[in-house]
Amino acid sequence: MTNTLEGYVIGDKDTRPWGTYEVTDVGTSDKGEFCEKLIIVSPANILSLQSHDMREETWRVVEGTLTVILNDSVITLQAGEEIFIPKGSIHAMANLSDAPCHVFERQEGICREEDIHRYLDMYGRDVAQSESPIVMASLEVYKDTLQKIKAL
């Protein structure tokens, strides 16, 4: 097994406006490439509303409470619970609590940062425009979640 993948190396860490992540494993499986990360979402933070064309993801909450936007739905996960994010789904992670949320993420397919299509981002990063009904509905759910974060 290799410890690198195009764009990902085991042990890579990054700090983002919403928290941090660390790459814990990379390689190939029957679904293509995989990349595993430990993501820590800081309290009262949210990742961008996004989708991926080339990969699916599974998120498992290790510690804390995670608010998940999946298309036009909101799902709350506690430690030990997980959710599958299919390719093409509009999604985001949010932490509406006052404690960090630790999430194990497994990406499968073609794992590249360039495969992130952002539709809304509270940190000023570029976003794509879309008139798709599911994107429009997801944007409303995301905006509602942003309002909850701002009220914390």
N, C-alpha and C positions, 0 to 999 in steps of 0.2 A: 504494500500500500504506500502511496505517496503522501507526503505531508504538505504538498502545495497543489494549487489549482489555479488556473489563470485568474488572477485578481485576488486570490485568497491564499493565505499561508497560516498554518496552525500557529497559534500564539499571537497573531496580529490583533491589535487592540486599537480602538478609536473612541474618541470622545465626541459626541454629537450634542446639539442643543438640548435634546430630550433625555440624554443619559449616556450610556456606554455600551459597547459590545466587544466581545473577544471571540475569535475563531477557535473552536475547540477540536474540530476534525474536518477533514476534506477527503474526497476520494471518488470512486465510481461504484455504482450499483447497477442492478438490472433496469433502473429508471434513468440511467445516465450519470451525470455528476451529482455529488451531494456536498453540501457545506453545512456544518453545524456551528451554531453560535450561542453563546450565553449573552443575552441582552438584558440590561438593567435599565428600566424606564423610571426616571426620577419622579417623585411625587408631583402631581398637578402638571403633567406633561403628556404630549401626544406626538406620535410620529406622523409623517405626511400621509395623506390619503393617496393610495397608489395601487397599481396593478402590475403584473408580470406576464409577458407572453410566453416565456420559455421555461418557467419553473412553477412548481407547486410548493407549498410550505405546510409544515405542521408545527404548531406552537403548543408547548406544555408549560404551564405555570409551575415554577419551582418554589417560589416564595411570594406572598402578597396576593393582591387582587388585580386582575387585568380586565379592562373594558375593551372589547373587540368590536370594531365596526367591520361587518362582512356584508358587502353590497348595501342594501338599505336596512339592515338589521343591526341591533346592538345586543351583544352577548356578554355576560359577566362570568369570568372564570376565576376559580379559587385554586390554591396550591393543589397540585395533583391532577387537575383537569387539563384537557387539551382540545384543540380545534384544528381541523383540516382546512387549508386555504387553497382551493383549486386554481389552476392557471386561469388567468383572465379575470379573476374576482377582484372587485374593488375592496380594499381593506386598509385598516389602520389599527395600531395598538395605542391604548391610552391608559394612564394611571390616574384615577380620580381619588386616590387615597393620600394619606400623609406619610406613607412609608414606601421605600423603593419596591418595585415589582421586578422579580427575576424570572426571565422567560427563556426556556430552551427552544431554539428554532432549528428545524431541519429543512433545508432547501433541497429539492430534488428536480433534476432536469438539466438545463444549462444555467449555471449559476454565475451571473455577472451583475455587477452594480449598474452597468449600462442598460439592463433590462427593467429598470424602475421607471414607470410612467407615473409621475406625480400629478394629481388633480387639484390638490389644495395643500398648502404648507404654511404653518404659522411662523416659520423661521425665515421667510423671504426667498426660499429657493425657487427656481423656475418651475412652472407648472404647465401642463398640457391643457388645451381647451378641448372640450367634448360636449356635444349635444345629445349624447346617448342617454336615454331615459334612466338606465340604471346608474350611470355616473351622476346625473342630476339629482336623483333620489339619495344617493350616497353622500353627495355634497351637503344636502340638508341635514342628514344624520350627523355628519362630521361637524357642521356648524353648531348644531345643538350641543354636541359633546364639548366643543370649544367654549361655549357659554357656561357649561357646568364647571369647566376648569377655571375659567376666569372668576367664577363665584367662590372658589375655594379660598 
